[in-house]
Amino acid sequence: DLANQQVDKVLKADTIQMEEVFNDFTLDVAWKQILGLDLNEEDIPEFRKMVQIWVKCIMDPMLLVPFRIPGLMKWTKVGRARTYIVSKIEEKLDKLERDGPDSSTLSKLYFATDDDGSKLTREEVIHNAMILIFAGSETSSSTLTCASLLLGLHPNVWRKIKAEQDELVAELGEEFTRETLDKSVYLDSVIKETLRVKPIEFGEMRLVENTVEVDGKQIPKNWFALFNVKQTHWNDPSTFKEDGSHMDVREGFQPERWLDETTKPSEWMPFGEGGRRCIGERLGMAEMKVFLGMMARKLDRYDLVNVHGDDDIVWKPDTVMARPADGTEIRATAAD
């Protein structure tokens, strides 16, 4: 329903910035499905605003400082935003403790037990919920915004998505079920290719447990090692080209590469890797598939308003993931 409502909004507008549409969609998924909150209509804009303020701090190391200095949390805008979000999670956990489990993702985290009967602590549940909010809103919104730009640049890819969705509706009906998502193979390749070309702008840190040597350089035990997701994708021998065209939004965007084992990228890690791989990966992929699939069913085509021919694309600075400066403004035409 959330995706359907937002696509209808796209069709009603003469032109619209898809970034705003995707922000609203993913943030509504965050409070409804991830946290399972019961927000009043007037509370929704406040939740959206607070999450967006908090997310911005992730790209600015200076804004992380208040989280480590007692007493400063309430003195900064980002500190107050984070406190607001945590308070909503705390309220929901109190309700779950009182009333029992529900269908929210937060409930599943709170009541889940390992084989030995152990559970996440309350603090661990809150931290994981924050990660899910970030993965399910900011990263999904950015990826969808880039995907809508890429599909506008590559109308042949858009037509293939539409053809796949038409076949799935004929076979499985209008509802987006797990089977529908699993069989959206080409759509899956489009999202993966978007994440390959425009992944997260930074990497992650890992603590080195034992001294290791990498390319002749020693990394001592207990040092931190940072891996760069974007550089990893750039260096992938399966896709690498000396002129850098394999990462270009016009020349490098080729979803078909994912459909053949001989051309499939070998180094792809937009969600991290290993034991700390992003827990929001499945949620993020599912909501992106649902939205783009719904778009393909309800839109015949759309045109980019501010990008024409070989125009240079301007990107926003200081973002967690790449976002076009114009928010991917489009003009949509409804399907028959």
N, C-alpha and C positions, 0 to 999 in steps of 0.2 A: 504493500500500500504506500509506503514512504516513497519508493522509487516512482511509482505510478503518479503520485501527486506532484512530484517535482518535474517529471517529464511533461505533464499537463501544463505546468507553469511555463515551461520552455515554449510550448506550442502557442500559448496565449500571447506571448510577448512578440513585438516586432523584431527586436534584437535583445539578446540577453548574455550576460557574462556567465559562462558555465562554472567558473570558479566559485561564484556565490551559490549557485545551485548545488554544487557538490559539497561545499562547506555545510550548508543547511542539512542536506541529506545525511552525511556521515555523522554530524553532531547529533542529529535526531536518533540515528541508530545507536549512538553512544549512550544517551540517557534512557532510551526505551528498552533496547535489547541487552546491552552490556551491563548497565547498572540496574535496569528494571525500575526506574524511578517513576513516580506518579506526579509529574509536574503539571501545574496549572498553565493555561495558555499564556498568562502574563509572566510566568517564570522561565519559559523556554528561551526568550532572547537573552536573559541574564546568564543562563547556563552556557549558551553558545559563546557569549562574550568572554566569560571567565575561562573557558577552555582555550579559546584563541589567545588570550593574554598569556596563559600558562605555557602554551606551546612555543610562543615566541622566545621564552627564556632559554629554551633548549639550545638555540643557536648562539646565545650570548653568554660566554663564560662568566662575565661580570655579574650577570643576574643570578648565577648559581650560588654566589657567595652568601646571600641572605639565608639560604637554606642551612648553612653551616654555622651561622652566628646566632646564638640564642637571643631572642627578643626582637630581632630585626624583621622577622616574617611579617609582622603586622604593619611595618612601616613602609613597605614597598607594594606597588601595584601587583607585581607578579606574585609576591608572597601572599597577599590577600586572595588572589585568584586561586592559588594552590590550596590555601586553607579552606576556601569555599568548596572546592571539588572534594577534598578529603572529608569535609563535614557532611556532604551529601552521601558519600560512601559509608561513613560511620552511621548515619541515620538509617541507611538501608540495611546495614549489617545488624543493627539493633532490631529492626523489624523482622529480619530473617530469623534471628535468635528467638524472637517472641512468637512468630507465626509459622515458622517452618519454611522449607524450600519452596521456590517458585521456578518459573521457566527462564529467569535471567541468567546471563553468563556469570555474574557475580555470585549468584546462589550456588552454581556448580562449583566455583572455586572454593567457596566457604565450606561446603559440606563434603567435598571430595576427600577420600581417604586412600592412602597407599595400601599395598598388600599387607604391610605390617601394622596397619591401623593408624598410622601417623597422619596428621593433617597440617595444612599450612597454618601458621600463626595469623592472628588478626592483622598484624603489621605486614606480613608477607602477602596476605590477600589484598590489602590496600595498595601495596606497591605493584602487584600484578594487574590490578584493576586500572591503575594509572597508565601502565604500559599498554593495556588493551585500548584505553581511550585514545592514546596517542596513535597507535597503529591503526585503529579503526576509524579515526577521523582525519588527522593531519596527513599521514602517508597515503591513505586511500584517496582523499580529496585531491592531493597534489598529483597522484598518478592518473586519476580520472581527468583532471584538467589537461594534463599533457596528452593523454590518450585522445581526448576530443580534438586537440590541435592536430595530432598526427593523423587522425582519421579524416580531418578536413583537408590535410595535405595529400592524403592518399585515398581518394574516393573509390578506387578499385578494392581496397581492403574493406571499406565500409560496406560495399555491395556484397562482399563475401560473408560478412557477419550477418547481414540481412537474410541472405539465402540460407545460411545455417539455421537461423532462428525460425524462418518460415517452415523449414523441414521439421524442426522440433515441435513447433505448434501443431502441425499436421499429425505428428506421431504421438505426442504426449499431452497435448492440450495447452491451454493458456497459462496455467499455474507454473511458477518456478519451483520445481521440486529438486531434491538432491540429484535425481536422475537427469533432470534437465541440465543442471549445472555440470554434471560429470560428462554429458554428451556434447557440451558446448566446447568442443575441442579447438576449433579455430579461434573462437573468442578467447579461450585460455591462452593461446599462442600470442594473440594481440596484446594482452595484458602483460605477459611475460616479456615480450619484446619491448614494450614501453618501459618496463622496469629495468631492462638491460641498458637501453639507451639513456634513460634519465632516472638513475637510481638515487638513493639518498646521497647528499652532498658530502657527507663525512663518513667516518667509520666507527668502529667500536674498539674498546680497550680490553685487553686480557692480561692477567697477571701471569708472568712466566714462572712456572713451578721449578724448573731446572734450567741451568745455563745451557744455551743452545747456540749453534753457529748457523747463520743464514747468509749465503752468498759471500762467505769470507768475513762476515761481521759477527762479533760475539754479542749476544744478548744475555746479560747476567741474570741469575736467579733473583726473583722478587722484584725485577723491573717490570714496568708496564710496556706492552707492545700494542701499537695501534695499527689496525688494518684499514685500508682505504677501499671501500666498496667500488667507487667509480673507477679507480685506477685498476682494480682487479678485472672489471669488465673490459676496460680499454685493452689490457694486456692479454686477454683470452686468445690463445693461439687458434682456436676454432673460428674466430671471427676477425682477427686482427688484420688491418691494412695499414701500410706505412703512411698513407696520406690522411689517416684518421677518419676516412669516410664511413667506416663501420660504426661510428658513433654519431653520425650526422642524422638529423631528423628527417632529411629528405632522401639521402642516398643510403643510409644505413638501416632504416626501418624496414625490416623484412620478416614479418611474422611466419612466413612459410619455413624459415630455417628451423623452427621448432618441431616441424612435422616429419623431419627426416633425421635419423640417428647420425648420418654422416655430416650434417651441417649444424646440428644442435649445439648450442654453446656449452662449453665444458666447465667454465668458471663463472657461475651466476649465483650471487649471494645478496640480493636486495633485502632479505630478511635475516641476514647474519648466517651463522653456521655453528654446528656443534651443539653441545648441551644447552647453550643459552640462545639458540635460535629463537627468533621472535614468536612468542606464544599467540600473537594476534594474526599470524600469517593466514590461517584458514578463514578466519572471520573477514579479513581484508580482501582476500581473493573472492570470497563468496559475494560480498556486497558490491564489489566492482563488476563482477559478472552479471549480477542481477540488474544493476543500473544500465550498463551498456546494452545488455540484452533487451531490456524494456525500451530503451531508445531506438534500437534497431527495429523493434516491432511497431512502434508508434510514429516514427519519423521516416519519411521517404528519403529525404536528403537534408543536408544543411550546408551553408556556406560560411566561411570565415569572413568576418567583417573587416578586419584590419590587416590581414595578411594576403597578399596577392602575388602570384608568380614566384619570382625568386627573391622577394623582399627578405631582408634580414629580420630575424625574429629577436625581439628584445626580451630578456629574461629579468625577473625581479631579483634584486640583490638580497643577500642575508636571509635566505629561506632554507628550511630543513631539506626540502626537495625542490627541484626546478619547477618554476611556475611562470608562464608567459606574462609579460608585463600588462597585457590587456585583459588578462583573466580568461582568455579564449572566448572572445565575443563572437556569437554566431547568429545567423538568421535561419530558422528551421522551417521546413515544409512538411506538413503532415502526410502520413501514408494514406492511401485510399481506403 
